[in-house]
Amino acid sequence: MTSHDARVLAAAVKDGSTTASAIIDAHLTAIDALPHLHAWITRVDGAAREHASGLDAARRRGEVLGPLAGVPMGLKDMFVTRGIATTAGSRMLTGWLPPYDGEHATRLREAGAVLLGKLSLDEFGMGSSNENVPGEAVRNPWAADRTAGGSSGGPAAAVAARMIPFALGTDTGGSIRQPAAMCGVVGMKPSYGRVTRSGMIAFASSLDHAGPITRSVRDAALVLGVLAGPSDGDATCVAEAPGDFVGACERGAAGLRIGVHKSALDDDAIDPEVRRAFTEALAVLDGAGAVLVDIELPHAALAVATYYVICTAEASSNLARFDGIRYGMREPGSTMTASLEATRTAGFGAEVRRRILLGTYVLRENGRGAYYDRATRVRRLIADDYDRAFAHCDVIATPTAPQPAFVRRDRDADPLAMYLGDVFTVGANLAGLPAISIPCGFTAGPPRLPIGLQIVGPHWREDVVLAAAAAHEDATAWHRAAPPGTVGETSFGRGSS
Amino acid sequence: MAVQYESVIGLEVHCQLETASKLFSACPLEIGAAPNTRTDAWSWGLPGTLPVPNKAAIESAIALAVAIGCTVHRRSRFARKHYVYPDLPKGYQITQGDQPYATGGALEIPGDAPHRVRVQRIHLEEDAGKNVHAASTSGVDYNRAGAPLLEIVSEPDLRSADQAAAYMRELRTIVRALGISHANMEEGTLRCDANVSLRPVGADTLGVRCEIKNVNSFRFLARAIEAEILRQTDLLARGEPVLRCTLGYDHDRDRLFVMRHKEDAADYRWLPDPDLPPLVIDDAWVDAVRETLPLLPAARRAHWRGLGVAVADASLLAAERDLADYFDALLDAVGPARARRASSWLVTEVLGRLHALPIASCPVGPKMLGELVVLVDDDIVSGRAAKEVLDRCWAGEGSPLAIVDARGLRQTSDTAAIDAIVAAVLAEHPRQVAMLRAGKANLRGFFVGQIIRTSGGQANPRLVGERLDAAIGEEPS
């Protein structure tokens, strides 16, 4: 039961071959079996069972069920859920029970998805290893000493470990795609403005995206279709209706021009096994009829620096509201200012404090010209690079991350090394482009670790990204591999499905 | 020889827009509601909430910009201004920084010598909540948090405290005429910060300015500015420098106090708000709003002045939209030729009887008042009788004409009848007649009064005067 994709489960619920309750019970059992992964922050088993039996009753009454009927899901704890603790992975929000549901929770519930709980993350989405947490770091299901990636480490680990067929993550600089790559699952970030941010706790507003983590490209298309579309709660969300994402998965890759930025792959920081898997993935696409073309992204080397100026600036602003006055934790103090300082010092972890300090610095009246304003201009150049590249190709392929999952705590002392891991992912955030990470192989091991292929498309062209990704998936079986100790078909070899 | 200084004043006026909901959320807006009962997730700055602009607030903003001749920019931006205060739920205020939606207008302070004041810019922003201090605790009321404000920044074109207050009044008149704000200083829907500096008369550079914050009445505004001018004059006379600072005004003690000096100025860490796309106001939108604008106070005043209405009356009548509308209806009833008489009856008799109540509570409508004004203007009733008629109309006794007829208040212009009364009255008072003829002119009024009284109030006073003068002028027989 727990190895099935979301669309398979929903179809089974709708045709009566199983019940939502049976599905939920099986997945709750799978979660119970893997507590050492520390994927979940909050579970809502009771509410989930109640919701499932409600769906089963609705089906018996002959009601039409949604496209995700009876499908269990988890939300990264950045998504606001009414009456269910929402922490952003921070001590700061201890005790906060939101009085409202975010639009993501609402849309997914209306589609029939059943929330099992809230998933772990790097605090406020800041990190690439899911180690910036108040409690235990999330373990990689493929190797417990490895990070699950981040910041959506909980969602990626839970989907990889067959606890749930899909989760919702957030991606500010790669936080959906990088953990998806490291856990061997599919993670997709849509175009900026395609999916609402209303009800998603903000890290860096101009870079934040919500998107699905699944075990297949078609599931990603299905979930994205439920989430996409205009929103009354987000002025940056476009009014136009999204296209047919699920249908786009059947187009194939014949004739699709795949852009490859070769010089970016010469970097010594890229693991040879990642380079090998990426080359194989290009061969798979070539075999599916795609055309490989060389492209240049002249400002790509500036992307990480640009990203960290903009994301810290916006983070310092977005996190200014956490003052202990209206919600969340509050440390006492003899004055308002003393209480505020004590609250923010105790409430935020080291990485969040570091980014608030950096962001405050780059927005100073005497420094913003050299940092924030300049980064904004470089961002424009990076976006222009993509525009020019897409004149010659339909999508761009890169490895998702330069390295497979690294050993936990390995990069504690060197935040810069951690930041450089975002080299392939931040560009799509800076330019607001749709991008997906799909499994494309494993390291030789031991341990054998998943490797991800990233496909980036032009603005609003999720359909082309999905078509290319589905073509690769159709020609390989990497996405069917299940980590040791989980139920499912373990297959490291390349094969057709 | 001591240097003569002139004061240079610029105002930053905040005006709360009277929209149904807040600037960036559907949360209802209501002045005077119990604390924290007009809030939503956005007003509290809860995580996950985002701003969505309120179209009605933008339309109000366009209306004011058009009314005072500003350029409305096709593209402007909202920005975040950061500072720490409990009444600021997000740790930043969404406002407009270097890209306001409107710049470069002007308004004219009315009067015998109208004064033009340039408006540098107007921008749209959200209000903060309000700190409420009790004996040992402080609370915050977030009802106002997120309310739409317009900030109207003048150029330093004002030269005195009275002029500053007059500018504020004119601005209030305009926003009320537009119907976009209560614009009430006591209520906080109109607020003002004043920048004051001094410079030698004739200089074209500006002196060091000090900013007076949060003054909450016209009277205090003028007094605070006066006090600041005196303070700076005193410093300069002693040869001491004026230091740039922000001042508060203590209403109870009528005193200014320094809130902070320039070196303590906050770094607001301005950031274009990534949650809000650029605000786009195209010409078609501006034109559509322009179409809906009512006649503006300055235009009304000019029109009425052209009809002969006194300057003071025109200003007074234009100040409130309802009153101005009443007067226009009154003009419709009496015709433009009687504008001056109509305005003086409205100002003196009607407003006098209203004792500062709004015109909406006047029991005599413009049509009825118009009927009365025509009766007076056509010499059908005397002014004195007309006041009685107005009292009776006020009391609901009917229309002016009906009252005049029922009470026999029509004045007579029958020369023979008036001559008979004149003769009778003169005969009764031979000694006074002799004194009047000897040159004691103030007795004339006594006779006019006696004659009109004898006529039962019906004799036309103008005719009485003429006939009396004729009778006195004749040699005694």
Boltz contact constraints between the chains, C-beta under 6 A:
constraints:
  - contact:
      token1: [A, 80]
      token2: [B, 48]
      max_distance: 6.0
  - contact:
      token1: [A, 100]
      token2: [B, 41]
      max_distance: 6.0
  - contact:
      token1: [A, 102]
      token2: [B, 48]
      max_distance: 6.0
  - contact:
      token1: [A, 198]
      token2: [B, 50]
      max_distance: 6.0
  - contact:
      token1: [A, 199]
      token2: [B, 48]
      max_distance: 6.0
  - contact:
      token1: [A, 200]
      token2: [B, 48]
      max_distance: 6.0
  - contact:
      token1: [A, 201]
      token2: [B, 47]
      max_distance: 6.0
  - contact:
      token1: [A, 201]
      token2: [B, 48]
      max_distance: 6.0
  - contact:
      token1: [A, 205]
      token2: [B, 274]
      max_distance: 6.0
  - contact:
      token1: [A, 205]
      token2: [B, 275]
      max_distance: 6.0
  - contact:
      token1: [A, 206]
      token2: [B, 274]
      max_distance: 6.0
  - contact:
      token1: [A, 233]
      token2: [B, 50]
      max_distance: 6.0
  - contact:
      token1: [A, 234]
      token2: [B, 50]
      max_distance: 6.0
  - contact:
      token1: [A, 235]
      token2: [B, 52]
      max_distance: 6.0
  - contact:
      token1: [A, 235]
      token2: [B, 276]
      max_distance: 6.0
  - contact:
      token1: [A, 236]
      token2: [B, 277]
      max_distance: 6.0
  - contact:
      token1: [A, 314]
      token2: [B, 274]
      max_distance: 6.0
  - contact:
      token1: [A, 317]
      token2: [B, 80]
      max_distance: 6.0
  - contact:
      token1: [A, 317]
      token2: [B, 92]
      max_distance: 6.0
  - contact:
      token1: [A, 317]
      token2: [B, 271]
      max_distance: 6.0
  - contact:
      token1: [A, 320]
      token2: [B, 82]
      max_distance: 6.0
  - contact:
      token1: [A, 320]
      token2: [B, 91]
      max_distance: 6.0
  - contact:
      token1: [A, 320]
      token2: [B, 92]
      max_distance: 6.0
  - contact:
      token1: [A, 321]
      token2: [B, 45]
      max_distance: 6.0
  - contact:
      token1: [A, 321]
      token2: [B, 90]
      max_distance: 6.0
  - contact:
      token1: [A, 321]
      token2: [B, 91]
      max_distance: 6.0
  - contact:
      token1: [A, 325]
      token2: [B, 86]
      max_distance: 6.0
  - contact:
      token1: [A, 326]
      token2: [B, 44]
      max_distance: 6.0
  - contact:
      token1: [A, 363]
      token2: [B, 269]
      max_distance: 6.0
  - contact:
      token1: [A, 363]
      token2: [B, 271]
      max_distance: 6.0
  - contact:
      token1: [A, 364]
      token2: [B, 267]
      max_distance: 6.0
  - contact:
      token1: [A, 365]
      token2: [B, 267]
      max_distance: 6.0
